[in-house]
């Protein structure tokens, strides 16, 4: 029996990382978000005054940046398969790459869509935009309105690849984490 692969996704600032950190504290095997380290790396080569909301704009080559992101998420997926864990949690999944590329009107080829078709997660939990907890930071540049649009792209992209989108209700981090675990019968 293969291990379950659980994606926790949503637009920026929805609480994904807080839930992942809580799951880690509870002893679950979790993969961190790949893009933050890539964004910080890309920002080093750009004049701070030129920053805009799209972190990919910091990359000299946006397609290369997205390929690195895709490959990082594929590597996490494969690592989860090689682990002897019952389940693994992911802070974002492979289809997130396409959703963001769609949001930013960036072209992609079959390498991206095939990656989504070949690497299927067991369950998807989506955190909706929540204005009360949203804040921008050094790696999060989107406005709340942009976060809402990204959410729409995430929903449509995951549905396009056949996922049942399970929306996590608003609440404390503990309540949201418990909703995920109870839904998974953990």
Phi, psi and omega in degrees: 000128181280156181291150177280138179244115187249120178264134171244114183225176180160171177297177179295144174073026182262353178105010182303309184295324177297320178292316178302316180297323178293319177297321177299316179300330179276001175095009180275152179277119185229146174255132179281162177298133183280325192292330183300316179292324178292322179294315178299319179296315181293324181295334183299333184260013185234145175295125183304329182293342183266007184294137176230181187291333183275111180298337179292338178296340178284340183281141176295329181226099183302322179295319178296318177302313180293326176295319177298318179297312178301312181296325176296319179288324176296318179299319177297316180301314181293322178297321178299322179294328183275348180283158177261034181264148178293321177208157178230142177254144181236130172276090185085154180236179182301316180299340177302325180301312180294319180301316179290321178296321176296315180303319182267013178053043178259138181281151174211161182249191185295342177302319182288313181291322178296324178299321179291324180285329185271341183239094186258126177277154181287313185218146179237126173247129182244128177263122182285160176301139183222100187302326183296335181250355185288134172208149178274153177213193185295338179245357181242110187251347185290146171285168178297323179297320176294322178299322177296320179291322177299319177305314179300319178293322178297313180302309184293323180293312180296320178296322178302327180265015171086013181278145169274118184273111178262110183276130179274124181290158175296152179160184177295164178302318180297316179295320180292319177297316179297323176301315180297311182294320178294321178297326179274002183059043180258000000 
